């Protein structure tokens, strides 16, 4: 599994946002919260673990002290890991005036998010057995947002297999990190009982922007990186954007979004294709538990 280096749909003050920050702990020491605030947040996490049957509570209870709270206003995401695998939660994402405004559910969901990243990345175990379900879910998201207004549901149903094929190519290379080569393209096409020779496939499907261009240029949906990003932000906030660019962030986001009462991550994504979502949730959670063994 190859983790995406930087995001294409998210920008900070200095440009594109990195996925794994290439720094050591000493570089980020100045951003770590004071000891009393870290203790306060850790107590909130423990409070939530003991009061709720929440996702990954056994792992959070065991490893929460490894997750360092920081405040970085130029990093819009709620968490990240650095080059040595250390996980961080970014309190800036909560948008709380005072630390006392942070709820146990808020900070717990962020710890789940960052610890999931740490576990998946350190294990470096392939997620290819979940590739088909991730592709089915992403296809459902796109159809939810664009299916009716693009005419795919109805007069242009012949475009549905083509959209599914592009989604499969993107999930394989763009999210899972496998090579975008002719062997993979033919294998995926064959599994769908077609060749798709009539399509314009001169795109790099390891790129989110190129994937969206391919959808647009093949006259399937009128879509662009900007319109897609805005739709995701309106639906699930900025914290949801990375789940459509990187497989590790995908699972971190769906886990964190299941934490009841949290304001940082949206629970909306569980409502799209619930059976597939539940399958991804359970299989991803098994993968996470194995990652920490």
C-alpha positions, 0 to 999 in steps of 0.5 A, a space after each residue: 500500500 502506497 500512501 499519497 504524498 500530498 493532497 490535490 483538493 486541499 490547500 493551505 496558506 503555503 500551497 498543497 497540504 501534505 499527507 504524512 508530514 516529513 518532520 521529526 518530533 523536535 520540529 513540531 515541539 513548538 506546536 504541542 499544547 502545554 502539559 496541563 492542556 494535554 492532560 485535560 484532553 487525555 482525561 476527556 479521551 479516557 472519559 469517553 472510552 469509559 462511558 461509550 461503546 465507541 469504535 476502537 475504544 480498546 485501541 484508543 485506551 491502550 495507545 492514546 498517550 502516543 498521540 500528541 495534541 498540537 495547534 497548527 492553524 495552517 494545517 486544516 485537517 484534524 490529524 496527521 502522522 509524521 515520518 517516524 509514524 508518530 500520530 498527532 491531532 490538530 486542535 485547530 480543526 475543532 474551531 473551539 475558542 477555549 480548550 474547555 469547549 472541546 467535548 469528549 466526543 470531539 477529541 475522541 474522534 480525532 484520536 481515532 482518526 490519527 491512531 488509525 493512520 498510525 496503525 495502517 501506515 506502520 503495518 503497511 499491509 495491502 488493502 487490495 481485498 477491500 478495493 472493490 468495496 471502496 470503488 463501489 462506495 465511491 461510485 455510489 457517492 458520485 451517483 448520489 451527488 451527480 446521478 440525476 442532474 447529469 442524466 445518468 439515472 434515466 436517459 444516459 444509463 449507458 454511461 454507468 459502466 463507463 463511470 464504474 470503470 473510471 472509478 475502479 481505475 482511480 481507486 486502484 491507483 489513486 487511492 490504493 497506490 498501485 501502478 496505473 499500467 496497461 496490465 491493471 487497466 485490462 484486468 479491471 476492464 476484463 472483470 467488467 466484461 468489456 474493453 472500454 476501447 471507445 473511451 478517452 483514457 489518456 489520463 493518469 489515474 493515480 491523480 485525483 484531478 486527472 480522474 475527475 478530468 477523465 469523467 468530464 472529458 468522456 462526457 459522463 458528468 460535468 465535473 471539476 476538482 473545484 465543484 467536487 471539492 465544494 460538494 464534499 465540503 458542503 456535505 461533510 466539511 473539509 475533514 472529509 476531503 482526504 477520504 476521497 484521495 487516500 485509502 488510509 484517510 478513507 478508513 480513518 474518516 469513516 471510523 471517526 465519523 461513527 463517533 456519536 456526538 462529534 462535530 469534527 467528522 460527519 456521520 453523513 457518509 454512513 447513510 450512503 450505501 449502508 451495507 457496503 459502508 458497514 462492510 468497509 467499516 467492519 473489514 477496516 476495523 479488523 485490519 486496524 486491530 491486526 495492525 496493532 498486534 
